[in-house]
């Protein structure tokens, strides 16, 4: 949808959805309607997810070949800053005039303010000459494949499919850790919930500064896939220290903040490279998030089942699981580098300027880099893996939900 209609139009729609959801949530606080609050939160969640992808769709148009990774890093850093401010201000806002609903009304005001900026960008884009605007897919017909978006998915290249399929459970391993960081401290160190929560929040501070720095590093020196293995090693160290030792939790949490910086950034800056152009960027990010969410669902349910099966509901087996997943990730880095050299002439490991030069040289010779070609076998295999993983995750969730309710 985003590639077909354009990031700006979809951004306006998603921003309006956030405004509407925020308004419903705020009104719900006046009437004490929990159902209305849930509807509002669902709209906010959907709009926020789509809006985030809109940004990633539009960035390459303006900065590809110059400072693309730096801009993605700034976006990640800004997102972390806003999240931290929101968490720190949530409780004080609930105390305004002794009514907790003010937190939702202030959120509504901020969403309206943001919506105005989105409208401003939309007007700006429409004022540009057509040749300067972000590209959209050419509408050549109304077949089911085109209107449903399946056609765009089938056009994604084979390197992209291999990457998202092999990374499916990696983001889930980090999510399991982040969701349980506070409780792990309570169970292993006897820390209070409040103190553990405070320590856990520290990991969001460092990425605010380091994310743009890491992005600038990728633009200047490359080595995007090298950081896949480096980040995995940092995660293993963190998991061991936080779950299998009793060292002060602040030490592994600080280390995890460095891993948090490069947990997703290498993928954000690599996906536009893997699809070569603007036509499929929205589809690529959507598929990437779908794979990541599917793997995260399986990892979360599996971790919960392991914890339930462990005496005293300790996290030992859970830690072993996520360590094993990250050990696999350590070896994925060299594997991606090897594929990059074979299929993309090293595009993922060089600077942004050199990456553009490699692509231009290939086009001048009338060639398409192997990694940018489609493969029916790869698409079907990786797509089937996603369907199986999603079905497995949903089945596990239903089984364990029913089991916990009886």
C-alpha positions as CSV (number, residue, x, y, z in Angstrom):
1,X,0.0,0.0,0.0
2,X,2.8,2.4,0.9
3,X,4.8,1.7,-2.2
4,X,1.7,2.0,-4.3
5,X,0.2,5.2,-2.9
6,X,3.3,6.9,-1.5
7,X,4.7,7.4,2.0
8,X,3.2,10.9,2.4
9,X,-0.4,9.9,1.8
10,X,-0.1,6.9,4.1
11,X,1.6,9.0,6.7
12,X,-1.3,11.4,6.7
13,X,-3.7,8.5,7.2
14,X,-1.7,6.9,9.9
15,X,-1.2,10.2,11.8
16,X,-5.0,10.8,11.6
17,X,-5.5,7.4,13.1
18,X,-3.2,8.2,16.0
19,X,-5.1,11.5,16.6
20,X,-8.4,9.7,16.5
21,X,-7.2,6.9,18.8
22,X,-5.7,9.5,21.2
23,X,-9.0,11.3,21.3
24,X,-11.0,8.2,22.0
25,X,-8.6,7.2,24.8
26,X,-8.8,10.6,26.3
27,X,-12.6,10.7,26.2
28,X,-12.7,7.2,27.7
29,X,-11.0,8.6,30.8
30,X,-13.9,11.0,31.3
31,X,-16.6,8.3,31.1
32,X,-14.6,5.5,32.7
33,X,-15.1,3.4,29.5
34,X,-12.5,0.6,29.4
35,X,-13.8,-0.7,26.0
36,X,-13.4,2.8,24.4
37,X,-9.9,3.0,25.9
38,X,-8.9,-0.3,24.3
39,X,-10.3,0.8,20.9
40,X,-8.3,4.0,21.1
41,X,-5.1,2.2,22.0
42,X,-5.5,-0.2,19.1
43,X,-5.8,2.7,16.7
44,X,-2.8,4.4,18.2
45,X,-0.7,1.2,17.9
46,X,-1.7,0.5,14.3
47,X,-1.1,4.1,13.3
48,X,2.2,4.3,15.1
49,X,3.5,1.2,13.4
50,X,2.5,2.3,9.9
51,X,3.8,5.8,10.5
52,X,7.2,4.5,11.6
53,X,7.5,2.6,8.3
54,X,6.5,5.7,6.4
55,X,9.6,7.5,7.7
56,X,11.8,4.6,6.6
57,X,10.1,4.7,3.2
58,X,10.8,8.4,2.7
59,X,14.4,8.8,4.1
60,X,16.3,7.1,1.2
61,X,14.7,9.4,-1.4
62,X,16.3,12.4,0.2
63,X,19.6,11.1,1.6
64,X,20.5,7.9,-0.2
65,X,24.1,8.1,-1.4
66,X,25.1,10.7,1.2
67,X,24.1,10.4,4.8
68,X,21.4,7.7,4.8
69,X,22.7,5.7,7.8
70,X,23.2,8.9,9.7
71,X,19.6,9.9,9.2
72,X,18.3,6.5,10.2
73,X,20.5,6.8,13.3
74,X,19.1,10.2,14.1
75,X,15.6,8.8,13.7
76,X,16.4,5.9,16.1
77,X,18.0,8.3,18.6
78,X,15.1,10.7,18.5
79,X,12.6,7.8,19.0
80,X,14.5,6.6,22.1
81,X,14.6,10.2,23.5
82,X,10.8,10.6,23.0
83,X,10.2,7.2,24.6
84,X,12.3,8.1,27.6
85,X,10.6,11.5,28.1
86,X,7.2,9.8,27.7
87,X,8.0,7.2,30.4
88,X,9.5,9.8,32.8
89,X,6.5,12.2,32.4
90,X,3.7,9.7,32.4
91,X,3.3,9.5,36.2
92,X,3.7,13.3,36.9
93,X,1.0,14.0,34.2
94,X,-1.5,11.7,36.0
95,X,-1.2,13.9,39.0
96,X,-2.3,17.1,37.3
97,X,-5.4,18.3,39.1
98,X,-5.4,14.9,40.7
99,X,-6.9,13.3,37.5
100,X,-5.1,10.6,35.7
101,X,-6.9,11.4,32.5
102,X,-4.6,14.4,31.9
103,X,-1.9,12.0,30.6
104,X,-4.2,11.0,27.8
105,X,-5.4,14.5,27.0
106,X,-1.8,15.8,26.8
107,X,-1.0,12.8,24.5
108,X,-3.9,13.8,22.3
109,X,-2.6,17.4,22.1
110,X,0.9,16.2,21.1
111,X,-0.6,13.9,18.5
112,X,-2.5,16.8,17.0
113,X,0.8,18.9,17.0
114,X,2.6,16.0,15.2
115,X,-0.3,15.6,12.7
116,X,0.1,19.3,11.7
117,X,3.7,18.6,10.8
118,X,2.8,15.6,8.7
119,X,0.2,17.7,6.9
120,X,3.0,20.3,6.4
121,X,5.3,17.7,4.8
122,X,2.5,16.5,2.6
123,X,1.9,20.0,1.3
124,X,5.7,20.5,0.8
125,X,6.0,17.2,-1.2
126,X,3.0,18.1,-3.4
127,X,4.6,21.5,-4.1
128,X,7.8,19.8,-5.6
129,X,8.1,19.1,-9.3
130,X,7.0,15.5,-10.0
131,X,10.5,14.4,-10.9
132,X,11.7,15.5,-7.4
133,X,9.0,13.7,-5.4
134,X,9.5,10.3,-3.9
135,X,8.8,7.6,-6.4
136,X,5.7,5.3,-6.3
137,X,5.0,2.1,-8.1
138,X,3.5,2.6,-11.5
139,X,-0.1,1.5,-11.6
140,X,-0.4,-0.8,-14.6
141,X,-3.6,-2.6,-13.8
142,X,-6.0,-3.8,-11.3
143,X,-5.1,-7.5,-10.9
144,X,-5.6,-9.2,-7.6
145,X,-1.8,-9.5,-7.1
146,X,-1.3,-5.8,-7.6
147,X,-4.1,-4.5,-5.5
148,X,-3.4,-6.9,-2.6
149,X,0.3,-6.1,-2.4
150,X,1.3,-9.7,-3.0
151,X,2.9,-8.7,-6.3
152,X,5.2,-6.3,-4.5
153,X,6.2,-9.1,-2.0
154,X,7.1,-11.4,-4.8
155,X,9.4,-8.8,-6.4
156,X,11.7,-8.7,-3.3
157,X,15.2,-10.1,-4.0
158,X,16.6,-13.3,-2.7
159,X,19.3,-11.7,-0.4
160,X,16.5,-9.8,1.4
161,X,14.5,-13.0,1.9
162,X,17.5,-14.9,3.3
163,X,18.3,-12.0,5.7
164,X,14.8,-11.7,7.1
165,X,14.3,-15.4,7.4
166,X,17.6,-16.0,9.3
167,X,17.0,-13.0,11.6
168,X,13.4,-14.0,12.5
169,X,14.1,-15.2,16.0
170,X,17.0,-12.9,16.7
171,X,14.9,-9.9,17.5
172,X,12.6,-12.1,19.6
173,X,15.6,-13.1,21.8
174,X,16.2,-9.4,22.6
175,X,12.5,-8.8,23.2
176,X,12.4,-11.7,25.7
177,X,15.4,-10.1,27.6
178,X,13.9,-6.6,27.5
179,X,10.5,-7.7,28.7
180,X,12.0,-9.6,31.7
181,X,14.9,-7.4,32.7
182,X,13.2,-6.1,35.7
183,X,11.8,-9.4,36.9
184,X,15.2,-11.1,36.4
185,X,16.8,-8.6,38.8
186,X,14.0,-9.2,41.4
187,X,14.4,-13.0,41.2
188,X,18.2,-13.3,41.0
189,X,19.2,-10.4,43.2
190,X,16.3,-9.7,45.5
191,X,16.0,-6.1,44.1
192,X,12.8,-4.3,44.6
193,X,10.5,-3.7,41.6
194,X,11.1,0.0,41.7
195,X,14.9,-0.1,41.9
196,X,15.0,-2.8,39.2
197,X,12.8,-0.7,36.9
198,X,15.0,2.3,37.4
199,X,18.1,0.3,36.5
200,X,16.4,-1.2,33.5
201,X,15.5,2.3,32.2
202,X,19.2,3.2,32.0
203,X,19.6,1.1,28.8
204,X,17.5,3.6,26.8
205,X,19.8,6.6,27.5
206,X,23.1,5.7,25.7
207,X,21.4,4.9,22.3
208,X,20.1,8.5,22.2
209,X,23.7,9.7,21.5
210,X,25.3,6.6,20.0
211,X,22.6,5.8,17.4
212,X,23.5,8.8,15.2
213,X,27.2,8.1,15.8
214,X,26.8,4.5,14.7
215,X,24.9,5.7,11.6
216,X,27.6,8.1,10.7
217,X,30.2,5.3,11.1
218,X,28.2,3.1,8.6
219,X,28.1,6.0,6.1
220,X,31.8,6.7,6.4
221,X,33.3,3.2,6.9
222,X,30.6,0.6,6.2
223,X,31.0,-2.7,8.1
224,X,27.2,-3.0,8.5
225,X,27.2,-6.7,8.8
226,X,30.3,-6.8,11.0
227,X,28.1,-5.2,13.7
228,X,25.7,-8.2,13.5
229,X,28.3,-10.4,15.2
230,X,29.6,-7.7,17.5
231,X,26.1,-7.0,18.7
232,X,25.4,-10.7,19.2
233,X,28.5,-11.1,21.3
234,X,27.5,-8.1,23.5
235,X,24.1,-9.7,24.0
236,X,25.6,-13.0,25.1
237,X,27.7,-11.2,27.6
238,X,24.7,-9.3,28.9
239,X,22.5,-12.5,29.1
240,X,25.2,-14.4,31.0
241,X,25.8,-11.5,33.5
242,X,22.2,-10.6,34.1
243,X,20.8,-14.2,34.3
244,X,23.6,-16.5,35.5
245,X,25.6,-14.3,37.9
246,X,24.9,-11.9,40.7
247,X,27.0,-9.0,39.6
248,X,25.5,-5.5,40.0
249,X,22.8,-5.4,37.4
250,X,23.7,-2.0,36.3
251,X,26.9,-3.4,34.6
252,X,25.1,-5.7,32.1
253,X,22.4,-3.2,31.6
254,X,25.0,-0.6,30.5
255,X,26.6,-3.1,28.2
256,X,23.1,-3.9,26.8
257,X,22.6,-0.2,26.0
258,X,25.5,-0.5,23.5
259,X,24.0,-3.6,22.0
260,X,20.6,-1.8,22.0
261,X,22.1,0.9,19.8
262,X,23.1,-1.5,17.0
263,X,20.3,-4.1,17.5
264,X,18.2,-2.8,14.6
265,X,20.2,0.0,13.0
266,X,22.2,-2.3,10.7
267,X,19.0,-3.7,9.3
268,X,17.4,-0.3,8.8
269,X,20.3,1.0,6.8
270,X,20.7,-2.3,4.8
271,X,17.1,-2.9,3.7
272,X,17.1,0.1,1.2
273,X,20.4,-1.3,-0.2
274,X,18.9,-4.8,-0.6
275,X,15.9,-3.6,-2.7
276,X,17.8,-1.1,-4.8
277,X,15.5,1.8,-5.3
278,X,12.4,3.3,-3.7
279,X,9.7,1.2,-5.3
280,X,9.8,-1.6,-2.8
281,X,11.2,0.0,0.4
282,X,7.8,0.1,2.1
283,X,7.1,-3.5,1.3
284,X,10.6,-4.5,2.5
285,X,10.2,-2.9,5.9
286,X,6.7,-4.3,6.2
287,X,7.9,-7.8,5.5
288,X,10.9,-7.3,7.8
289,X,8.6,-6.3,10.7
290,X,6.2,-9.2,10.0
291,X,9.0,-11.7,10.2
292,X,10.4,-10.0,13.4
293,X,7.0,-10.0,15.1
294,X,6.4,-13.7,14.1
295,X,9.7,-14.7,15.6
296,X,9.2,-12.6,18.7
297,X,5.8,-14.3,19.3
298,X,7.4,-17.7,19.1
299,X,10.3,-16.7,21.4
300,X,8.1,-15.0,23.9
301,X,5.7,-18.0,24.2
302,X,8.6,-20.5,24.3
303,X,10.4,-18.4,27.0
304,X,7.2,-18.3,29.1
305,X,6.7,-22.1,28.8
306,X,10.4,-22.7,29.8
307,X,10.0,-20.5,32.8
308,X,6.9,-22.3,33.9
309,X,8.7,-25.6,33.6
310,X,11.7,-24.4,35.7
311,X,11.6,-24.9,39.5
312,X,10.6,-21.7,41.3
313,X,10.0,-20.1,37.9
314,X,13.6,-19.1,37.6
315,X,15.0,-17.7,34.3
316,X,17.9,-20.2,33.9
317,X,16.4,-22.1,31.0
318,X,15.1,-18.9,29.4
319,X,18.7,-17.5,29.5
320,X,20.1,-20.7,28.0
321,X,17.6,-20.3,25.1
322,X,18.3,-16.7,24.2
323,X,22.1,-17.3,24.5
324,X,21.8,-20.2,22.1
325,X,19.9,-18.0,19.6
326,X,22.5,-15.3,19.9
327,X,25.4,-17.7,19.4
328,X,23.8,-18.6,16.1
329,X,23.7,-14.9,15.3
330,X,27.4,-14.6,15.9
331,X,28.0,-16.9,12.9
332,X,25.4,-15.1,10.8
333,X,27.6,-12.0,10.5
334,X,30.4,-13.8,8.6
335,X,27.7,-15.6,6.5
336,X,26.1,-12.3,5.5
337,X,29.6,-10.8,4.7
338,X,30.3,-13.8,2.5
339,X,27.0,-13.5,0.6
340,X,27.6,-9.8,0.3
341,X,30.9,-10.3,-1.5
342,X,29.4,-13.0,-3.7
343,X,26.1,-11.3,-4.6
344,X,26.5,-7.5,-4.0
345,X,30.2,-6.9,-4.6
346,X,30.7,-6.0,-1.0
347,X,28.0,-3.2,-1.0
348,X,27.0,-3.8,2.6
349,X,30.5,-3.5,4.0
350,X,31.7,-0.3,2.3
351,X,30.9,3.3,2.8
352,X,27.7,4.9,1.4
353,X,29.6,6.7,-1.4
354,X,31.4,3.5,-2.5
355,X,28.2,1.5,-2.2
356,X,26.5,3.9,-4.7
357,X,29.5,3.7,-7.0
358,X,29.4,-0.1,-7.0
359,X,25.7,0.0,-8.0
360,X,26.3,2.5,-10.8
361,X,29.2,0.5,-12.2
362,X,27.0,-2.6,-12.4
363,X,24.2,-0.6,-14.1
364,X,26.7,0.9,-16.6
365,X,27.7,-2.6,-17.6
366,X,24.0,-3.6,-18.0
367,X,24.2,-6.0,-15.1
368,X,22.0,-6.7,-12.1
369,X,23.9,-7.7,-8.9
370,X,23.0,-11.3,-8.1
371,X,21.7,-10.4,-4.6
372,X,19.2,-8.0,-6.2
373,X,17.7,-10.7,-8.4
374,X,14.5,-12.6,-7.4
375,X,14.4,-16.3,-6.8
376,X,11.1,-18.2,-6.7
377,X,12.6,-21.0,-4.7
378,X,14.0,-18.6,-2.1
379,X,10.8,-16.6,-1.9
380,X,8.6,-19.7,-1.5
381,X,10.9,-21.3,1.1
382,X,11.3,-18.2,3.3
383,X,7.6,-17.3,2.9
384,X,6.6,-20.8,3.9
385,X,8.9,-20.5,6.9
386,X,7.2,-17.3,7.9
387,X,3.7,-18.9,7.6
388,X,4.8,-21.9,9.6
389,X,6.5,-19.8,12.3
390,X,3.4,-17.5,12.6
391,X,1.1,-20.5,12.8
392,X,3.3,-22.2,15.4
393,X,3.5,-19.0,17.5
394,X,-0.3,-18.5,17.4
395,X,-0.9,-22.2,18.3
396,X,1.5,-22.0,21.2
397,X,-0.1,-18.9,22.5
398,X,-3.6,-20.4,22.3
399,X,-2.5,-23.6,24.0
400,X,-0.6,-22.0,26.8
401,X,-3.3,-19.3,27.3
402,X,-6.0,-22.0,27.6
403,X,-3.7,-24.0,29.9
404,X,-3.1,-21.0,32.2
405,X,-6.8,-20.2,32.4
406,X,-7.8,-23.7,33.6
